[in-house]
């Protein structure tokens, strides 16, 4: 089975940090557990990232983006050859602004 190299953009790292900071004020344990689960999901993308659905916004952008969901959060990524690029981690209720993607 092919292994993919997973790369996380600065924007996605910043998203995870903001999510943690937002939740930690209310519940430190929940914040830690959430971030650990999101990171676990991201790590799992080294195996068969195509299992995750293509997001509907891909059709507007003309590039195939996929997502994996944990709780209320979407980890948005694209696959390029043998690597997975994590672009953003956002709350699912947030409207996806197409300008947020790093090229």
PASEBA-1860 file (N, C-alpha, C; in nm, 3 decimals):
! residues 103
1> XXXXXXXX> 0.085/-0.118/0.000/0.000/0.000/0.000/0.089/0.125/0.000 ~ 0.055/0.220/-0.084/0.132/0.344/-0.093/0.113/0.429/0.032 ~ 0.222/0.482/0.082/0.218/0.578/0.194/0.233/0.717/0.136 ~ 0.155/0.809/0.185/0.161/0.948/0.144/0.234/1.029/0.251 ~ 0.311/1.127/0.208/0.375/1.219/0.303/0.272/1.328/0.334 ~ 0.248/1.353/0.461/0.149/1.453/0.503/0.223/1.581/0.542 ~ 0.185/1.691/0.478/0.241/1.823/0.509/0.129/1.914/0.558 ~ 0.158/1.991/0.660/0.059/2.083/0.717/0.103/2.226/0.690
9> XXXXXXXX> 0.017/2.304/0.627/0.050/2.443/0.598/0.050/2.526/0.727 ~ 0.112/2.641/0.719/0.112/2.732/0.834/-0.030/2.773/0.870 ~ -0.114/2.793/0.770/-0.254/2.831/0.797/-0.325/2.723/0.876 ~ -0.305/2.598/0.841/-0.369/2.487/0.913/-0.314/2.477/1.055 ~ -0.184/2.495/1.072/-0.127/2.492/1.206/-0.185/2.604/1.291 ~ -0.201/2.720/1.231/-0.259/2.834/1.301/-0.406/2.806/1.337 ~ -0.478/2.742/1.245/-0.618/2.706/1.273/-0.628/2.616/1.396 ~ -0.542/2.515/1.402/-0.544/2.421/1.515/-0.512/2.494/1.645
17> XXXXXXXX> -0.416/2.582/1.640/-0.380/2.660/1.760/-0.498/2.747/1.805 ~ -0.566/2.811/1.711/-0.682/2.895/1.745/-0.796/2.812/1.803 ~ -0.820/2.696/1.746/-0.924/2.607/1.798/-0.893/2.571/1.943 ~ -0.769/2.533/1.967/-0.726/2.497/2.102/-0.746/2.614/2.198 ~ -0.700/2.732/2.160/-0.711/2.850/2.246/-0.856/2.886/2.275 ~ -0.943/2.866/2.178/-1.084/2.897/2.197/-1.148/2.802/2.299 ~ -1.115/2.673/2.290/-1.180/2.573/2.375/-1.115/2.564/2.513 ~ -0.985/2.587/2.522/-0.913/2.567/2.648/-0.965/2.659/2.758
25> XXXXXXXX> -1.018/2.774/2.722/-1.073/2.865/2.822/-1.191/2.803/2.896 ~ -1.265/2.718/2.828/-1.381/2.652/2.887/-1.346/2.517/2.950 ~ -1.261/2.440/2.880/-1.235/2.304/2.925/-1.101/2.256/2.868 ~ -0.999/2.256/2.953/-0.865/2.220/2.909/-0.858/2.077/2.856 ~ -0.920/1.984/2.925/-0.917/1.844/2.883/-0.982/1.826/2.747 ~ -1.097/1.890/2.728/-1.167/1.880/2.599/-1.081/1.939/2.486 ~ -1.014/2.050/2.513/-0.929/2.114/2.412/-0.814/2.022/2.373 ~ -0.750/1.963/2.471/-0.638/1.872/2.444/-0.686/1.751/2.365
33> XXXXXXXX> -0.797/1.691/2.409/-0.850/1.573/2.341/-0.891/1.603/2.197 ~ -0.954/1.718/2.175/-0.995/1.755/2.041/-0.875/1.769/1.948 ~ -0.775/1.841/1.993/-0.656/1.862/1.909/-0.585/1.728/1.884 ~ -0.577/1.643/1.984/-0.514/1.513/1.965/-0.588/1.429/1.862 ~ -0.721/1.433/1.864/-0.800/1.358/1.767/-0.786/1.415/1.626 ~ -0.784/1.547/1.614/-0.765/1.608/1.482/-0.627/1.569/1.428 ~ -0.525/1.574/1.513/-0.390/1.535/1.470/-0.384/1.387/1.433 ~ -0.457/1.304/1.506/-0.463/1.160/1.475/-0.525/1.139/1.337
41> XXXXXXXX> -0.633/1.212/1.309/-0.696/1.201/1.178/-0.601/1.248/1.067 ~ -0.533/1.358/1.091/-0.438/1.409/0.992/-0.331/1.303/0.966 ~ -0.277/1.244/1.071/-0.176/1.140/1.054/-0.230/1.021/0.974 ~ -0.358/0.991/0.991/-0.417/0.876/0.922/-0.424/0.895/0.771 ~ -0.408/1.020/0.726/-0.417/1.046/0.583/-0.297/0.995/0.504 ~ -0.195/0.948/0.575/-0.081/0.888/0.503/-0.123/0.758/0.436 ~ -0.235/0.702/0.479/-0.291/0.580/0.420/-0.424/0.611/0.354 ~ -0.431/0.599/0.225/-0.554/0.609/0.148/-0.635/0.737/0.173
49> XXXXXXXX> -0.579/0.854/0.144/-0.653/0.979/0.163/-0.775/0.993/0.072 ~ -0.779/0.915/-0.035/-0.893/0.921/-0.127/-1.020/0.865/-0.065 ~ -1.010/0.807/0.054/-1.130/0.758/0.124/-1.219/0.873/0.168 ~ -1.162/0.993/0.177/-1.235/1.111/0.224/-1.307/1.177/0.107 ~ -1.426/1.230/0.132/-1.504/1.287/0.023/-1.445/1.416/-0.033 ~ -1.473/1.437/-0.160/-1.438/1.563/-0.226/-1.538/1.668/-0.179 ~ -1.489/1.787/-0.144/-1.579/1.892/-0.096/-1.647/1.960/-0.215 ~ -1.768/2.007/-0.194/-1.846/2.067/-0.304/-1.778/2.193/-0.359
57> XXXXXXXX> -1.702/2.263/-0.276/-1.633/2.384/-0.322/-1.528/2.355/-0.429 ~ -1.486/2.231/-0.439/-1.385/2.192/-0.538/-1.429/2.225/-0.679 ~ -1.557/2.211/-0.703/-1.608/2.233/-0.838/-1.595/2.379/-0.878 ~ -1.609/2.471/-0.782/-1.592/2.613/-0.810/-1.446/2.648/-0.831 ~ -1.358/2.579/-0.760/-1.215/2.609/-0.764/-1.142/2.539/-0.879 ~ -1.199/2.430/-0.928/-1.134/2.356/-1.034/-1.017/2.272/-0.985 ~ -1.006/2.254/-0.854/-0.902/2.172/-0.793/-0.972/2.076/-0.697 ~ -0.927/1.953/-0.694/-0.990/1.854/-0.608/-0.941/1.868/-0.463
65> XXXXXXXX> -1.028/1.918/-0.378/-1.003/1.926/-0.235/-1.091/1.824/-0.166 ~ -1.040/1.768/-0.060/-1.114/1.669/0.018/-1.120/1.716/0.162 ~ -1.203/1.650/0.241/-1.205/1.682/0.384/-1.228/1.558/0.467 ~ -1.184/1.571/0.591/-1.210/1.469/0.691/-1.270/1.545/0.810 ~ -1.372/1.490/0.868/-1.447/1.561/0.971/-1.428/1.492/1.106 ~ -1.407/1.575/1.207/-1.408/1.527/1.345/-1.492/1.625/1.426 ~ -1.598/1.575/1.485/-1.688/1.662/1.560/-1.742/1.771/1.469 ~ -1.720/1.895/1.508/-1.768/2.008/1.430/-1.661/2.065/1.337
73> XXXXXXXX> -1.548/1.999/1.325/-1.434/2.055/1.251/-1.403/1.978/1.124 ~ -1.371/2.054/1.020/-1.334/1.999/0.889/-1.186/2.024/0.866 ~ -1.113/1.919/0.835/-0.975/1.932/0.792/-0.976/1.921/0.640 ~ -0.939/2.030/0.575/-0.946/2.037/0.429/-0.805/2.017/0.373 ~ -0.796/1.930/0.272/-0.666/1.896/0.216/-0.677/1.865/0.067 ~ -0.561/1.858/0.004/-0.555/1.811/-0.134/-0.443/1.709/-0.144 ~ -0.454/1.624/-0.244/-0.355/1.521/-0.268/-0.280/1.558/-0.393 ~ -0.147/1.560/-0.384/-0.060/1.586/-0.499/0.041/1.474/-0.508
81> XXXXXXXX> 0.027/1.390/-0.607/0.117/1.276/-0.628/0.124/1.193/-0.500 ~ 0.238/1.192/-0.432/0.253/1.108/-0.313/0.250/1.188/-0.184 ~ 0.190/1.308/-0.188/0.179/1.384/-0.063/0.038/1.439/-0.044 ~ 0.005/1.458/0.082/-0.122/1.516/0.124/-0.088/1.650/0.187 ~ -0.153/1.756/0.140/-0.127/1.889/0.192/-0.250/1.935/0.270 ~ -0.231/1.953/0.401/-0.339/2.000/0.488/-0.345/2.151/0.474 ~ -0.458/2.201/0.425/-0.471/2.344/0.397/-0.534/2.422/0.510 ~ -0.642/2.371/0.565/-0.714/2.443/0.670/-0.783/2.345/0.762
89> XXXXXXXX> -0.808/2.389/0.885/-0.891/2.316/0.980/-0.990/2.420/1.031 ~ -1.118/2.403/0.994/-1.217/2.506/1.026/-1.342/2.442/1.088 ~ -1.417/2.525/1.158/-1.545/2.481/1.214/-1.641/2.456/1.098 ~ -1.713/2.347/1.104/-1.802/2.309/0.996/-1.915/2.406/0.970 ~ -1.954/2.486/1.070/-2.061/2.583/1.052/-2.012/2.709/0.980 ~ -1.882/2.724/0.975/-1.824/2.842/0.912/-1.834/2.830/0.760 ~ -1.882/2.935/0.697/-1.886/2.934/0.551/-1.744/2.931/0.499 ~ -1.721/2.852/0.397/-1.587/2.838/0.343/-1.561/2.948/0.241
97> XXXXXXX> -1.475/3.040/0.279/-1.432/3.147/0.190/-1.324/3.089/0.100 ~ -1.346/3.092/-0.028/-1.254/3.029/-0.122/-1.118/3.097/-0.124 ~ -1.107/3.215/-0.065/-0.980/3.286/-0.059/-0.887/3.234/0.051 ~ -0.935/3.145/0.138/-0.855/3.101/0.251/-0.752/2.996/0.215 ~ -0.756/2.944/0.096/-0.664/2.838/0.059/-0.527/2.892/0.024 ~ -0.423/2.829/0.079/-0.287/2.858/0.038/-0.262/2.786/-0.093 ~ -0.196/2.849/-0.181/-0.165/2.784/-0.311/-0.039/2.703/-0.298
END
